[in-house]
Amino acid sequence: MRKAKIIIGAAVLLCAMGGALYYNYQASFADRFLPGTVINGETVGRMDVATALTNLEKDYTLKVSFRGGTTEKVKGKDIDYQLESDEDIARLQKEQGFLSYLKNAFVPDKYTLNTKASYSQDKLAALTQSWAELDEKNMTPAKDACVHYENGDFTILPEEDGTIVNTKGMMKAMDEAITTCSKSLDLEKTEGIYPVAKVKADDPQLAADCEAVKKMKWNTVTYDVPKGDDIHLTPNITMDWLTRDDDGNLVRDESRWNDEIRDYVDSLADYVDTVNKKHKFKTHSGKVIKLNATGYYGWQIDQNAETAQLAKDLAADKPVSRKPIYNMEEAADYSSNYGFGKNYVEVDLGSQHLWVYKKGKVILESDVVSGTQGAHASPSGSFRILDKARNVVLRGPQVKKKIKVKDEKGKEKEIVSKKVEYEWESPVSYWMPINYEGIGLHDASWRGVFGGDIWTYNGSHGCINLPVPFAPKLYDAVKVKTPVAIYY
């Protein structure tokens, strides 16, 4: 009897407990997810369907992995991420009955919801534009395995897969990941996103090429150029000048080899030459400007002489280090006032003033008068003193004057005079030409005033007119080849 009472009491207690649990379930979770419930990796426990949907959208994050180990994140809130329907979520909540409630204390429910999502493609595109992995300067192309020269020996350099991202393919892969609610996307494992090297290190032809070049004679030439960085012409460059014979073997064809040398010198000149190019210059005020291009000042490689010398250097037994062969040079390297150095003449045509620099400091200065504005404007740009001469008569264009004479019958007629005459003539004591068109710096004894705006209405024929007392000082201070910077 006692045993029966115990059993009945236990049953009543269990029913009471079950009833309490059921009541708690009905009261707390009839329209909410059970504690610890996880959907697509997000905890939605104790949330109703609407709140769970909002959190699934708000907390959605796609992790995008790039080649090299870097990652970026796409957050749902940043791209207006929305699940297309709440019906599937509501269904999951309804499936969590009382039995799930009892089990939940030990094993919370976890669901993977295969629903669709929508988002703003424009916002996703704008978001990806800030990713460092998509910046062109951070991308590297795929590199084929190749024969490489270093420290006097040739080896095979392994291939490298590039990091250039196929953005169109990436956006397509991201679209698929986002719309299917995926949480991660590994672009390294996604086909067509990254370039792949075509030639591998184990390519038999590569091995044959390596052995072939080892049997040839090679040399290295290092150029010391004005811009400061040495240029190295090594077998890694000149190997590309080889050709293949009918059997596919690498050979050195002399005609092709010589053409490549000529082309290389041409590209070297294109990099080094400053003649006929705009030229940087730091003015008296400290401002850096660009002087107009001229053919009178700058570096200019003598391409014929350099081509012949380079052919000899590449055939030499020892590495060669030297400057290119020039037919025109600047006063200094690029690092010294962009090649003008510390000894030069500066003429500001706008202020009609001239400065003479020696060892980087002004030693002379004066107002001047330049060519008449519009009619005979002085040329601006980078020049040099081409010559120095004393007591010279400067002359304008020759003119043909007509004179009247009488013929045998005493009749008057006009003929062209045989006497050579000029449009104008000006004797000067100090002459310093800067181009071959008759423009230079000289004294102007016929002027009593310099500077100001005289040049706008009564300037020279193009020359830089100097005060008489100043001209001999300038003449003594400069040398032939002294740079002259002229600007407005």
Secondary structure, 3 states (H helix, E strand, C coil): CHHHHHHHHHHHHHHHHHHHHHHHHHHHHCCECCCCCEECCEECCCCEHHHHHHHHHHCCEEEEECCCCCEEEEEHHHCCCEECCCHHHHHHHHHCCHHHHHHHCCCCCEECCCCCEECCHHHHHHHHCCCHHHCHHHCCCCECCEEEEECCEEEEECCECCCCCCHHHHHHHHHHHHHCCCCEEEHHHCCCCCCCCCCCCCCHHHHHHHHHHHCCCCCCEEECCCCCCCEEECHHHHHHHCEECCCCCEECCHHHHHHHHHHHHHHHHHHHCCCCCCEEEECCCCCEEEECCCCCCCCEECHHHHHHHHHHHHCCCCCEEECCCEEECCCCCCCCHHHCCCCEEEEECCCCEEEEEECCEEEEEEECECECCCCCCCCCEEEECCCCEEEEEEECCEECCEEEEECCCCCEEEEECCCCEECCEEEEEEEEECCCCCCEEEECCCCCCCCCCCHHHHCECCCEEECCCCHHHHHHHCCCCCEEEEEC
